[in-house]
Amino acid sequence: MKRTFAVRHGTGLLATSIALGLLWPISARAYRPFDSTDAAVAAKGEMEIEFGPLGFVKEGTDRSLVAPSVIFNWGFADRWELVLEGRNFVQLDTHASPRFSIEDNALSLKTVLREGALQEKTGVSIASELGTLLPAINGESGAGVQEAIIVSQRWPDLTVHLNGAVAWTRAHRLGLFGGAIFEVHDAWAVRPVAEVFVEGEHDMPTTVSGLVGAIWRVRDGLSFDAGLRLARAGGVNTTEVRAGLTWAFSIGFPK
């Protein structure tokens, strides 16, 4: 899940692990381009890679490229997955220091508490995600933890995912997050999507954010996405453009 409870000002260097991850063959369902997530996990014996090769962020007067962002989701057991994520920021202002940083790093454990509509059963799907907020490289040095509950429901024409999270942030402050994803008609190859969320830390401005975009399911296991996010915190406006793909594959473990 893509929550870090911190305003970003850094930029980044390409991680070797990201490049190595792209050597795997891959098949899955996207949870790009959102900050929230859904109440589903990768199937046992599968790896899902959510890859954003290039994005753009304008926060106040600061402009950065996100090149790339990556999330690895490994289904290591029934109803369980391990998630490793990070984003590589490149500051476009050549006088900025540091110009490169790898931020939003996290290692999480996610489990489905109740199987429901997302698992082709009845009722809501409920999941929990416990994560460690890892220090940035050339950025924020602290570490933290977070716990989230995700509730998803699917109807014929609409799917909704609700997220609530509490964190002890990298700056060692209490952080709270609440978000909702809306997806139109899951059966469509190209479906409109939207997201809203509010997040904040103790003694820090609250961020209010909205995203609109689309997900194109090319085939089972391969989806492309794009989104435009607008946010405001403490009088500072943020504009972010996201585009990428989700690709999944079996790593040969028995199901």
C-alpha positions, -999 to +999 in steps of 0.1 A: +000+000+000+014+034-009+012+054+023+041+071+039+026+099+061+052+124+049+053+153+025+080+146-002+106+171-012+134+146-022+145+131-054+160+097-063+186+073-077+176+040-095+178+011-072+196-021-083+168-042-069+143-025-091+163-034-122+167-070-111+129-073-105+122-065-141+141-096-152+113-118-138+086-130-163+051-118-149+005-119-144-022-098-120-046-071-109-035-035-106-034-013-075-017+014-093-022+043-097-036+048-061-022+057-027-048+034-011-051-003-018-076-031-020-086-060+002-069-087-019-034-103-020-013-121-046-022-157-050+001-182-033+031-188-055+027-156-075+047-124-077+030-091-088+051-061-098+035-027-099+059-005-120+058+032-127+086+040-151+081+077-151+060+102-131+060+139-124+054+158-091+051+195-087+049+205-050+047+243-046+077+255-067+096+222-065+094+199-095+105+162-095+105+132-117+096+098-101+117+074-121+108+048-113+083+037-086+081-001-079+060-023-056+068-061-053+039-082-040+048-119-032+020-143-023+040-167+000+010-184+016-028-187+012-043-152+020-009-137+028+016-116+008+048-097+015+051-062+000+083-042-007+081-008-022+100+024-030+100+055-052+130+070-069+129+109-070+149+131-094+148+168-085+146+189-116+161+219-099+198+213-105+207+234-074+187+212-051+205+191-026+203+162-025+192+159-061+185+121-060+168+101-033+149+068-029+118+075-007+085+061+004+104+028+012+083+002+031+082-035+039+047-048+047+028-080+055-007-081+042-034-107+049-070-113+039-091-114+071-124-121+054-129-134+018-157-117+000-164-101-033-128-097-044-123-134-038-154-143-058-175-149-027-203-129-011-201-098+010-173-075+018-136-084+016-115-073+046-077-072+048-051-060+072-016-047+064+012-042+089+042-023+076+076-010+085+084+025+071+120+022+061+145+050+060+150+068+027+183+068+008+195+104+006+163+115+023+144+112+055+165+090+078+140+078+104+119+046+104+084+040+116+055+015+115+019+015+103-012-006+105-041-005+080-075-020+076-090-023+041-126-031+033-137-037-004-171-043-019-180-050-056-213-044-072-222-049-109-213-013-119-190-001-090-162-013-068-153+006-036-122+001-014-121+019+020-087+023+038-080+034+073-045+035+088-026+046+118+012+051+119+042+060+140+059+080+113+096+083+103+096+117+121+083+098+152+049+114+152+014+100+152+000+097+117-035+090+104-048+081+069-083+076+055-089+069+018-114+056-007-110+042-042-139+040-067-138+019-098-164+018-126-176-016-139-148-041-134-158-061-165-148-032-188-114-035-205-108+003-198-125+015-166-125+050-151-112+052-115-110+078-088-095+082-053-098+106-024-078+105+008-069+126+039-037+121+058-019+140+086+007+139+113+006+154+147+016+191+146+018+190+108-006+203+080-033+179+069-031+167+033-063+164+012-059+146-021-080+136-051-071+115-081-088+107-114-076+082-140-082+049-158-070+013-158-067-006-190-067-044-186-049-057-216-053-093-206-053-114-174-021-105-156-013-073-174-028-038-169-018-003-177-028+027-158-027+065-157-038+091-132-037+128-123-035+136-086-042+170-070-035+177-033-032+205-009-015+207+025-007+238+046-014+262+017+009+243-007-006+227-038+007+194-053+001+181-088+013+146-097+010+127-130+013+089-127+015+062-154+026+026-153+016-011-153+010-041-132+023-075-143+022-108-124+037-142-128+040-176-111+074-183-094+068-220-094+059-226-057+030-251-052-004-236-047 
